[in-house]
Amino acid sequence: MTRQIIPVAPFDYVLFGGTGDLAQRKLLPALYHRDLDGQLPDAARLIGASRAEFDADGYQAFAREALEQHVPATLLEAECLERFLARLDYVAIDAMSDDGWNDLKSMLDARDDGRIRAYYLAVGPRLFGPIAERLDKFDLIDERTRLVIEKPLGHDLDSAIALNNAVGAHFREDQVFRIDHYLGKETVQNLLALRFANVMFEPLWNAAHIDHVQITVAETVGVGDRAGYYNRSGAMRDMVQNHLLQLLCLVAMEPPASGEADSIRDEKLKVLRSLRPITGENIEATTVRAQYKAGAGPDGKVDGFLDELGEASDTETFVSLKAEIDNWRWAGVPFYMRTGKRMAMRMSEIVIQFRSVPHSVFGSGAGAPVANQLVLRLQPDEFVKQWIMIKDPGPGGMRLKHVPLDMSFAENFDERAPDAYERLLLDVIRGNQTLFMRRDEVEAAWRWIDPIFEAWEDRSQAVRSYTAGTWGPSQSIAMIERDGRTWNDGDA
């Protein structure tokens, strides 16, 4: 079957921070891949904007080097590469002053043919407000304009509200695209397809049939040269407040009335508002925070977090939580979440653990039925596996065997798996906000997260340690095993 490609209108994409790490590693390669697949209209233009003194030729040379480094050589087709580089222009601009803004206006107005203008702020959040203010001051916002902002979307609730107010003073909410690249992953979107395009799952998607849910985002890398940033952030702010809570919402949300963006985001917001608070009364039983110490990495011995940081710190590089949702569908079903640096393997996955059958009709010689499990692996090697019980083939009576119905993306789809940014960057142009966070979602997440930090501080909860190359501290294992359950350590 030929894939239907939804065309996009002509556009100008202005990449603030266009010479930064994100632009080099993700944004320019993602847009190149969309060009390679024929999804960029002929008139599309990409404009880098930063304080670096480039002209158009210099920025094209910069982009060529970035693409050669971050795009597989087999996909760097000469004709497409030259076509893509020819789309690039550049303006030197200062986000904190008026320098360069008239140059940007002249560049954009030169092709004022009704095209969409998208501004991607691949810069620190302290610049979001000043850039939005100057875009307004220099008359660079109209009905066709979209603004894309990256995390961190605040450090706590108060700063998130201030950031949203700073942007909202110049842009309508329907013009703001708060990007969470996890929502652009194919397997995350498949979670919606599995739930709402198949009749067999939704009747079972509740506390009567599901025992618990696990969400794991594990990394083998350490903080490296981001130690200073990470010390101000930590695993809770860097991963839980956005990525993990968004995954939880997609698992737990009620069926939306439609596939429209606000219909889906309304249901996610209800989940966030239904999360049982974690406070000083239950903090010890429901959270564990820890730092990695020296141990083993993918390439051998590695230092601990404090060694890399070079100072004392109680910032967590690992956190696990037991969350509960106080609503009719999920009452009594724990959602276990964990994320960390320097763990045993790189893995992001969601595990839906169903309840055991209430009674086995087979004799003891058949073996005990193992509870069904649905596993969605987000990275690496994306797949969906439904674990079921079958009869082990052969004579000699009934013998039960636990086997997966396996759908591997690599094996079942004869094409390259697109990076999440590829989908999200063009969804901005299409004006489709389904996979982007709304203001009230961001603030609701912080309302749940902030009391956890307060409880950690009030109770002086110790920051545990774990050896690099393991699955985290023993206290995290104990947290789930107290409930008679076990973490799924990449065993799918």
N, C-alpha and C positions, 0 to 999 in steps of 0.2 A: 504494500500500500504506500502510495506517495504521500509524504508528509505535507500537510497544508501549511504554507508559510504566510503568516499574516503580515501584510505590508505595513510599513510605517511612513508617515508623512515626512517631507523634507525637514531637516532640523539643523540647528547649531548646538553643539555640546561644548560648553566651556568648562574645562577642568581646572578649578582653582587648586593649587598644589600640584600642578601638572608636571613638575619635575621631581615629585616625591616618590617614596617607596611604593605606596599603593598604586599610583599611576603606572609605575614601571612594571610591577609584578602582576597587577590585576586589570586595571582599567583599559590601558592601551591594548594588551593582549586580548581582552574580551571583545573590544570593539573590532579588532582585526579579525577575530574568528567570525563575528557577525558579518563582516564584509566578505570574508571567504565563502560564507554560506549564502551570499546574495541577498542579505537582509538590509543592507544600507542603501538608501536611495542615492542616485547619482549626485544629487545636490547636497548631500549631507556633508557637514563641515565640523571638524574637531579643533578646538582652540585651547592650547595650553596657556595657563595664566599663573605666574609666580613672580618672585622678585629676581630670579636669575635673568641675566642679560643675554637673551637669545634673540635671533631673528627667526623667520620662518624656516630657512634652510638649516640653521643650527638646531632648531627643535626637531625637525625631521630626522636629522642625523642622530639626535638623542633618542628619538623613538625607534629608529632602526636598530640601534644597539640594544634597547630594552626588549624588542621583539625577538631579536636573535638569541637573547639570553633566556627568555621565558616562554617562547613558543617552540614546540618540537620542530626540528629542521625539516621533517617530512611534510609539515604543514605550511612552511614558508614558501609559498608559490610566488615566483618572481613577478608575474603580472599583477597578482592581487596585492603583493607587498608594495609595489610602486603606486598602484591606484590608491591604496590606503594612505601611504605617506603623502601623496599629493593633496589629500583632504586636510592635512594639518596646517594650522597657522599658530601664531604665538603672539602674546602681548605681555610685556613686563609690567607688573602692577604691584602696588603696595596696599594690602588690605587695611592697614591702619592709617593711611593718609589718602589724599586725593590723587596721588601720582599714578598715572597710567590709565585712569578710568575714562578719560575722554578718548584715549586711543582705542579702548575696548568698545566704546559706544560707536565710534566711527567705523570700526571693523564690522560690527553687527549691523549697523544701519545701512552699510553698503549693499547688503543682501536682504533688505527689508521687503521680502516677497510673501509675507504671511506665514513664514516657517515657524516651527516651534523652537523656543529657546529653553535649554536645560542648563542649569548651573549645578555642577557637582562640587561640593565643598569637601575635597580630600585634604582637609587642614584640621588643626586642633580646634576644639569646640569654643575656645575663647575668641576665635575669629568669626564664628557664625553670625553673631549680632552685627559686628562692624561691616562684614561683607553685605549682609542683607540691607543694612542702612544705606550703604553707598550704591547698591544696585537700584534702590528706590531714588536716592538723591540724583543720580545721573540718568533717570528715566529709562531704566533697563528692565522694567517689570510691566507686563501687560497680561491680557487674558490667556496668551499662549505660553506663559512662562511656567516652568517647574523648577523647584529647588530640591536638591538631594543632599541630605546630611547623614554623616556616619556617627557611630558610637565613638566615644562615650557620650551618651545623651544625659549629661549631668553626673554628679558625684553622689547625690542624695536627692530627696524629693524637692527640697527648696531650690537647689541649683538646676534641677530639671525644669521646674516651673519657670525659673528666671530665663533659662535658655529658650524654652518654648515661647515665652512672652517676647523675647528679643526678636525671634524670627517671625512670630505672629503679628508683630507691629507692622510688618511690611508685606507679608504673604498670607493669603487665605489658607485655611487648613487643607483645602483640596488641592493646593499647589505644592504642598510640602510632602516630600517622600523620605521618610526615615528608614534607612536601609538596614536590614539585618540579613547578611548574605546567607545565613543558614536557611532562611525561608525560600531561597532560590534553588536549593538543592533538589534534584529530581526525586529522591526518595522521600523528602519531606512533602513535596507536592503529591507524591503517590499515596501518602497517608490519607489525604482527602479523597483520592480516587478509590482507595480500598474501602473506606468507610461508607462513602455516599454513592458509589457506582456499583456496589455489589450487595445483593439482598441478604447474604448469609451473615455479614458481620454486625450490622447495626442492632438486630434483635438481641445479640449477645454482649453488646458493648455497654455493660453496666455492672453494678455491684453484685448482682445475682450470679454472674458468670465469670467475672474477672477478679482474681485474687489480689493482684497488685501490678504496678507498672514500674519499670526501671528506665531511667534515662541516663546514659553515660556519655560524656565527651572527654576522652582521655588523649593526652599528648605525650610523646616521648621526648620532645624538646624541652629545654629549660628556658629561663627568661633571657639568657644571653645578654646582648647589649641593650635590652629593654628593661634591665633590672630597676633603673630609677623610676621609669613609668610604672612598672608593675608594682613597685613598693607603694605607690600612691593609689593603686587600683585594687589588686588582689583578685583571686578567683571569683569571689562573689560578685563584685562589680563588673569584672571583665567578661564573665561567662554566664552566671546564673541569672542576673537581672534581665538579660536580653535573650541570649540563645536558648538556654534551658527552659526558661519560663515560656517562651514562645512555643517550643516543642510540646511542653505540657499542655498548653492551651489547645493546640491542634489535636492532641489525643483526647482531651476531656470535653471539648466544646459540644454543645447541642447541635443537631443538624440545622444549618442556616436555612432561611426561607428561599435563598437563591445563591448563585455563585458571585453575586455582586460584592464589591469590596467591603462596603459598610455592613452588609448582611453578615459576612464572615467575621469582621472585626467586632461587631456587636456581640457575637457569641463568645469570642475570645475574652472580651472585657468582662463578661459575666463570670467566666472561670476565675479570672484574677481577683474579682471582688468576692468570690466565694472561698478563697483560700483561708484556711484556719490560721489565725495569727500565731506566730512563733515569738514568744516573749520569755521573760525570765523564769516563768513557771515551768516551761517545757523545753527550754533551750538545750539542756544537757541531754535529753532523751531524743532530740530531733535534729541536732546538728553536730558535725565534727569538722574542725578546721585544722590544717596541718601545713608544714613546710617540708620540702624534700631536703634530705641531707646527702652527703657524698655517696655515690654508688655507681651503678652501671647504666650507661646510655647505649644507643644503637652502635656507636663507634668506639666503645670502651669506657674507661673510668671517667666519671664526671664529678665536678665539685657540687657542693650543696648550695642552696639559695643564699644563705648568709655569706658564704665565701664569695659568691659572685657579686653580691650587693656591697660587701665590704663594711658593713655596719650591722648593729643589732636591729631587729625588726620583728613585729608580731603580725606582719602581713601574711595571709594564707596563700599558698600556691596550690592547695587542695581544699575542697569543701564537699561534704556530703550532707544531704538533708532528707528528712522524712516529711513530706508535705501531705496534707489532707484537704479534701475539697468538701465543704459542708453544703451539699445539695442532694437532691433526691437520687440522682443517677450514681453518685460516687461515694455516698456515705459508707465509711468503714474500709474504703480501698486506699491503701497508702501509695503514694507516688514517691519512689526513692530516686533522688538525683545525686549525681556526683560528677565532679570535673577536677582535673589536676594536670600539672606539668610533671615531666619526668616519670611517667607511669610505664607499666610493663609493655604496652603496645599502643600504637596510634589507632584509636577507634572511636567512632561516634555511632551510637545505636539506641534504638528504642525497643524495649522488650515488653510485650503484653502477655502477662502470665495468667492463663485461665485457671479456674478452679478444677480440682480433681473430680472425676466421676464419683457420684455418691456411693456407688456399690459396684463391685466387679462381679460379673456373672461367670467369670472364668475360674477354673480351679487354680490352686496355688502353683501348680507346675507351669502355668502359662506366664507367670510373672505379674507383678503389680502394674496396672496401667499408670503411665506417666502423664501428668497434666499437660494439656495442649499449650503451645506457646507460639506467638507470632512475633517474629524478629525483623525489624527494619534496620539495616545497616546503612548509615548515611555516608560513611567514609571509613577506610578506603574500600574498594571493591564492592560497590553498592549492590545490595540485594534485598529481597524480601523472602523470608522463609516461614512457612507454616508447619510447625512440628505436630505430627499426628501419630496415633497408634495404628499399626496394621499387624496382620498375621505374618510371622516369619515363614517364608515359603518352605515347603518340604513336608515329608510324612512325619509321623510320630506325635501327632496331637497338636493342640493349640499352643503356640508360643508367641507372645506379644513382642513387638519390636517398635521402638520409637524412631521415626524417620522424618526427614523434612521434605515438604513440597517446596522446591527451590526455584526461585526466579532470579537469576543473576543478570544484571543489566548488561554486562560485558558479553555474556554468552547468548542472550536472547535478542539483543539489538545490535545489528551490524553497523554501528556508527560510533563516533567519538561522543563520550558523555560530556555535554557542555558544562563549563564552569558556571557557578551560580550567578556571577556578575553578568554573564552574557544575557541571561533571561531578564534580570532586574534592570539593567541599563536601558533596554528597549521597552520594558514595561513603563518606565518613566515617560518615554516619548509617546507611548500609546495612552498615557493617562490612566493606567490600570494600577490602582493602589492595593490590590488584594494582598500582595506579599510584602507590604510595607506597614510599619507600625503607626497607629494613630496617636495623637497627643494623649488622649485619656488612657490608652493602654500603657504608655511609658510611665505616666504618673501613677497609675494603679500598681504597676510592678514595684515602683519605689516605695509606695505606701506599705507594701508587704515586706520589702527588704529592709527598710530603715530600722524597724524594731529589732531585727536580728542583730544588727550592729550594736544597738543600744544594750541589748541583753548580754552580748559578749562582753561589752565594757563593764556593765553593772556587776555581772557575776565573775568578772576577771577569769573567764574561761581560758584555760591553757591552750596554747597553740601546740598541737602534737607534732611529731616528726614521723617521716617515713623514708625509707631508703630509696634513692633513685633507682628506677627499673622495677619497682614493685607496683601493686595495685592500691597503694595508699596505706594509711595507718591502720593498726589493728582495731582501733576504736570504731572505724567506719564499718569494718566487717562485723564487729560486735553489735553495732546499731541495728543492722538488718537481721542478724542471726538471733537476736533477742525475740524477734517476731516469728522465728521459725522459718526464715527465708534465707536465700543466698544470692550474692551478686552473680550476675552472668558475666564472667570474665573472658569475653570473646569466644565463648564455647559454642556459639551458634553453628 
